[in-house]
Amino acid sequence: MARKHRVETRLNDRELGLLKDFADSLDIPMSEALRTLVQSLAIRRPPHSLND
């Protein structure tokens, strides 16, 4: 699947370190680690409307 959107993230040093550790533990790039985390959040939370 082709990626259609680019996202800029701003992380502090601690958050960046945690993301790097997570990526290294899975032996994947940090961008893929971030995508994995976002997808796991989407699975845990029920969908909601922005109009609520």
Jmol script that loads the backbone (N, CA, C; Angstrom):
load data "model"
ATOM      1  N   MET A   1       0.854  -1.174   0.000  1.00  0.00           N
ATOM      2  CA  MET A   1       0.000   0.000   0.000  1.00  0.00           C
ATOM      3  C   MET A   1       0.902   1.240   0.000  1.00  0.00           C
ATOM      4  N   ALA A   2       0.645   2.140  -0.888  1.00  0.00           N
ATOM      5  CA  ALA A   2       1.430   3.371  -0.957  1.00  0.00           C
ATOM      6  C   ALA A   2       0.996   4.332   0.141  1.00  0.00           C
ATOM      7  N   ARG A   3       1.967   4.990   0.719  1.00  0.00           N
ATOM      8  CA  ARG A   3       1.679   5.980   1.763  1.00  0.00           C
ATOM      9  C   ARG A   3       1.300   7.290   1.087  1.00  0.00           C
ATOM     10  N   LYS A   4       0.233   7.905   1.555  1.00  0.00           N
ATOM     11  CA  LYS A   4      -0.267   9.127   0.928  1.00  0.00           C
ATOM     12  C   LYS A   4       0.027  10.374   1.737  1.00  0.00           C
ATOM     13  N   HIS A   5       0.358  10.212   3.018  1.00  0.00           N
ATOM     14  CA  HIS A   5       0.501  11.369   3.889  1.00  0.00           C
ATOM     15  C   HIS A   5       1.847  11.360   4.595  1.00  0.00           C
ATOM     16  N   ARG A   6       2.376  12.538   4.792  1.00  0.00           N
ATOM     17  CA  ARG A   6       3.587  12.704   5.588  1.00  0.00           C
ATOM     18  C   ARG A   6       3.197  13.423   6.864  1.00  0.00           C
ATOM     19  N   VAL A   7       3.819  13.046   7.941  1.00  0.00           N
ATOM     20  CA  VAL A   7       3.503  13.647   9.234  1.00  0.00           C
ATOM     21  C   VAL A   7       4.798  14.081   9.893  1.00  0.00           C
ATOM     22  N   GLU A   8       4.789  15.281  10.419  1.00  0.00           N
ATOM     23  CA  GLU A   8       5.933  15.755  11.193  1.00  0.00           C
ATOM     24  C   GLU A   8       5.648  15.485  12.658  1.00  0.00           C
ATOM     25  N   THR A   9       6.599  14.877  13.338  1.00  0.00           N
ATOM     26  CA  THR A   9       6.441  14.616  14.766  1.00  0.00           C
ATOM     27  C   THR A   9       7.507  15.385  15.523  1.00  0.00           C
ATOM     28  N   ARG A  10       7.138  15.860  16.678  1.00  0.00           N
ATOM     29  CA  ARG A  10       8.092  16.550  17.545  1.00  0.00           C
ATOM     30  C   ARG A  10       8.166  15.786  18.851  1.00  0.00           C
ATOM     31  N   LEU A  11       9.316  15.224  19.107  1.00  0.00           N
ATOM     32  CA  LEU A  11       9.515  14.413  20.302  1.00  0.00           C
ATOM     33  C   LEU A  11      10.620  15.034  21.148  1.00  0.00           C
ATOM     34  N   ASN A  12      10.470  14.938  22.463  1.00  0.00           N
ATOM     35  CA  ASN A  12      11.575  15.380  23.307  1.00  0.00           C
ATOM     36  C   ASN A  12      12.626  14.270  23.329  1.00  0.00           C
ATOM     37  N   ASP A  13      13.749  14.531  23.967  1.00  0.00           N
ATOM     38  CA  ASP A  13      14.851  13.568  23.949  1.00  0.00           C
ATOM     39  C   ASP A  13      14.450  12.223  24.542  1.00  0.00           C
ATOM     40  N   ARG A  14      13.667  12.248  25.613  1.00  0.00           N
ATOM     41  CA  ARG A  14      13.234  11.000  26.253  1.00  0.00           C
ATOM     42  C   ARG A  14      12.335  10.200  25.309  1.00  0.00           C
ATOM     43  N   GLU A  15      11.373  10.879  24.694  1.00  0.00           N
ATOM     44  CA  GLU A  15      10.452  10.203  23.775  1.00  0.00           C
ATOM     45  C   GLU A  15      11.202   9.640  22.578  1.00  0.00           C
ATOM     46  N   LEU A  16      12.143  10.396  22.058  1.00  0.00           N
ATOM     47  CA  LEU A  16      12.930   9.938  20.915  1.00  0.00           C
ATOM     48  C   LEU A  16      13.748   8.709  21.293  1.00  0.00           C
ATOM     49  N   GLY A  17      14.314   8.733  22.494  1.00  0.00           N
ATOM     50  CA  GLY A  17      15.078   7.580  22.967  1.00  0.00           C
ATOM     51  C   GLY A  17      14.210   6.342  23.102  1.00  0.00           C
ATOM     52  N   LEU A  18      13.004   6.528  23.637  1.00  0.00           N
ATOM     53  CA  LEU A  18      12.080   5.397  23.776  1.00  0.00           C
ATOM     54  C   LEU A  18      11.674   4.843  22.412  1.00  0.00           C
ATOM     55  N   LEU A  19      11.424   5.733  21.456  1.00  0.00           N
ATOM     56  CA  LEU A  19      11.062   5.283  20.113  1.00  0.00           C
ATOM     57  C   LEU A  19      12.217   4.526  19.481  1.00  0.00           C
ATOM     58  N   LYS A  20      13.430   5.040  19.647  1.00  0.00           N
ATOM     59  CA  LYS A  20      14.600   4.365  19.094  1.00  0.00           C
ATOM     60  C   LYS A  20      14.788   2.995  19.735  1.00  0.00           C
ATOM     61  N   ASP A  21      14.633   2.911  21.061  1.00  0.00           N
ATOM     62  CA  ASP A  21      14.750   1.620  21.755  1.00  0.00           C
ATOM     63  C   ASP A  21      13.704   0.632  21.252  1.00  0.00           C
ATOM     64  N   PHE A  22      12.474   1.118  21.071  1.00  0.00           N
ATOM     65  CA  PHE A  22      11.392   0.265  20.568  1.00  0.00           C
ATOM     66  C   PHE A  22      11.727  -0.239  19.165  1.00  0.00           C
ATOM     67  N   ALA A  23      12.179   0.659  18.303  1.00  0.00           N
ATOM     68  CA  ALA A  23      12.535   0.278  16.937  1.00  0.00           C
ATOM     69  C   ALA A  23      13.684  -0.728  16.940  1.00  0.00           C
ATOM     70  N   ASP A  24      14.703  -0.474  17.762  1.00  0.00           N
ATOM     71  CA  ASP A  24      15.846  -1.376  17.824  1.00  0.00           C
ATOM     72  C   ASP A  24      15.441  -2.759  18.340  1.00  0.00           C
ATOM     73  N   SER A  25      14.516  -2.783  19.313  1.00  0.00           N
ATOM     74  CA  SER A  25      14.093  -4.074  19.877  1.00  0.00           C
ATOM     75  C   SER A  25      13.360  -4.920  18.842  1.00  0.00           C
ATOM     76  N   LEU A  26      12.714  -4.266  17.885  1.00  0.00           N
ATOM     77  CA  LEU A  26      12.002  -4.989  16.824  1.00  0.00           C
ATOM     78  C   LEU A  26      12.814  -5.090  15.538  1.00  0.00           C
ATOM     79  N   ASP A  27      13.990  -4.449  15.543  1.00  0.00           N
ATOM     80  CA  ASP A  27      14.866  -4.410  14.370  1.00  0.00           C
ATOM     81  C   ASP A  27      14.136  -3.840  13.145  1.00  0.00           C
ATOM     82  N   ILE A  28      13.464  -2.705  13.376  1.00  0.00           N
ATOM     83  CA  ILE A  28      12.748  -2.011  12.304  1.00  0.00           C
ATOM     84  C   ILE A  28      13.125  -0.530  12.343  1.00  0.00           C
ATOM     85  N   PRO A  29      12.918   0.197  11.239  1.00  0.00           N
ATOM     86  CA  PRO A  29      13.196   1.632  11.240  1.00  0.00           C
ATOM     87  C   PRO A  29      12.270   2.372  12.217  1.00  0.00           C
ATOM     88  N   MET A  30      12.724   3.532  12.683  1.00  0.00           N
ATOM     89  CA  MET A  30      11.911   4.302  13.626  1.00  0.00           C
ATOM     90  C   MET A  30      10.577   4.709  13.016  1.00  0.00           C
ATOM     91  N   SER A  31      10.538   4.986  11.721  1.00  0.00           N
ATOM     92  CA  SER A  31       9.265   5.358  11.093  1.00  0.00           C
ATOM     93  C   SER A  31       8.262   4.218  11.177  1.00  0.00           C
ATOM     94  N   GLU A  32       8.749   2.993  10.998  1.00  0.00           N
ATOM     95  CA  GLU A  32       7.867   1.832  11.096  1.00  0.00           C
ATOM     96  C   GLU A  32       7.436   1.601  12.545  1.00  0.00           C
ATOM     97  N   ALA A  33       8.332   1.857  13.484  1.00  0.00           N
ATOM     98  CA  ALA A  33       7.995   1.719  14.902  1.00  0.00           C
ATOM     99  C   ALA A  33       6.903   2.718  15.282  1.00  0.00           C
ATOM    100  N   LEU A  34       7.023   3.936  14.799  1.00  0.00           N
ATOM    101  CA  LEU A  34       6.005   4.950  15.088  1.00  0.00           C
ATOM    102  C   LEU A  34       4.664   4.553  14.480  1.00  0.00           C
ATOM    103  N   ARG A  35       4.693   4.059  13.251  1.00  0.00           N
ATOM    104  CA  ARG A  35       3.461   3.608  12.591  1.00  0.00           C
ATOM    105  C   ARG A  35       2.835   2.455  13.383  1.00  0.00           C
ATOM    106  N   THR A  36       3.660   1.537  13.878  1.00  0.00           N
ATOM    107  CA  THR A  36       3.174   0.414  14.675  1.00  0.00           C
ATOM    108  C   THR A  36       2.491   0.899  15.945  1.00  0.00           C
ATOM    109  N   LEU A  37       3.094   1.872  16.623  1.00  0.00           N
ATOM    110  CA  LEU A  37       2.493   2.417  17.840  1.00  0.00           C
ATOM    111  C   LEU A  37       1.158   3.090  17.559  1.00  0.00           C
ATOM    112  N   VAL A  38       1.092   3.866  16.496  1.00  0.00           N
ATOM    113  CA  VAL A  38      -0.156   4.553  16.143  1.00  0.00           C
ATOM    114  C   VAL A  38      -1.238   3.526  15.804  1.00  0.00           C
ATOM    115  N   GLN A  39      -0.880   2.509  15.061  1.00  0.00           N
ATOM    116  CA  GLN A  39      -1.857   1.474  14.714  1.00  0.00           C
ATOM    117  C   GLN A  39      -2.336   0.734  15.954  1.00  0.00           C
ATOM    118  N   SER A  40      -1.452   0.490  16.910  1.00  0.00           N
ATOM    119  CA  SER A  40      -1.873  -0.207  18.129  1.00  0.00           C
ATOM    120  C   SER A  40      -2.825   0.663  18.946  1.00  0.00           C
ATOM    121  N   LEU A  41      -2.626   1.963  18.934  1.00  0.00           N
ATOM    122  CA  LEU A  41      -3.563   2.864  19.613  1.00  0.00           C
ATOM    123  C   LEU A  41      -4.923   2.852  18.922  1.00  0.00           C
ATOM    124  N   ALA A  42      -4.921   2.823  17.609  1.00  0.00           N
ATOM    125  CA  ALA A  42      -6.174   2.819  16.855  1.00  0.00           C
ATOM    126  C   ALA A  42      -6.975   1.556  17.124  1.00  0.00           C
ATOM    127  N   ILE A  43      -6.296   0.452  17.360  1.00  0.00           N
ATOM    128  CA  ILE A  43      -6.975  -0.811  17.631  1.00  0.00           C
ATOM    129  C   ILE A  43      -7.614  -0.783  19.016  1.00  0.00           C
ATOM    130  N   ARG A  44      -6.940  -0.156  19.975  1.00  0.00           N
ATOM    131  CA  ARG A  44      -7.423  -0.142  21.359  1.00  0.00           C
ATOM    132  C   ARG A  44      -8.564   0.825  21.594  1.00  0.00           C
ATOM    133  N   ARG A  45      -8.646   1.867  20.799  1.00  0.00           N
ATOM    134  CA  ARG A  45      -9.672   2.885  21.025  1.00  0.00           C
ATOM    135  C   ARG A  45     -10.790   2.742  20.007  1.00  0.00           C
ATOM    136  N   PRO A  46     -12.010   2.831  20.455  1.00  0.00           N
ATOM    137  CA  PRO A  46     -13.113   2.751  19.496  1.00  0.00           C
ATOM    138  C   PRO A  46     -13.131   3.993  18.601  1.00  0.00           C
ATOM    139  N   PRO A  47     -13.567   3.829  17.368  1.00  0.00           N
ATOM    140  CA  PRO A  47     -13.646   4.989  16.489  1.00  0.00           C
ATOM    141  C   PRO A  47     -14.618   6.029  17.035  1.00  0.00           C
ATOM    142  N   HIS A  48     -14.343   7.284  16.771  1.00  0.00           N
ATOM    143  CA  HIS A  48     -15.230   8.349  17.222  1.00  0.00           C
ATOM    144  C   HIS A  48     -15.361   9.383  16.124  1.00  0.00           C
ATOM    145  N   SER A  49     -16.384  10.117  16.226  1.00  0.00           N
ATOM    146  CA  SER A  49     -16.635  11.176  15.256  1.00  0.00           C
ATOM    147  C   SER A  49     -15.994  12.467  15.742  1.00  0.00           C
ATOM    148  N   LEU A  50     -15.414  13.220  14.848  1.00  0.00           N
ATOM    149  CA  LEU A  50     -14.859  14.527  15.212  1.00  0.00           C
ATOM    150  C   LEU A  50     -15.948  15.521  15.536  1.00  0.00           C
ATOM    151  N   ASN A  51     -17.186  15.187  15.176  1.00  0.00           N
ATOM    152  CA  ASN A  51     -18.310  16.086  15.423  1.00  0.00           C
ATOM    153  C   ASN A  51     -18.920  15.914  16.803  1.00  0.00           C
ATOM    154  N   ASP A  52     -18.461  14.902  17.556  1.00  0.00           N
ATOM    155  CA  ASP A  52     -19.031  14.656  18.904  1.00  0.00           C
ATOM    156  C   ASP A  52     -18.651  15.747  19.870  1.00  0.00           C
TER     157      ASP A  52
END
end "model"
wireframe off; spacefill off
backbone 0.3
color backbone group
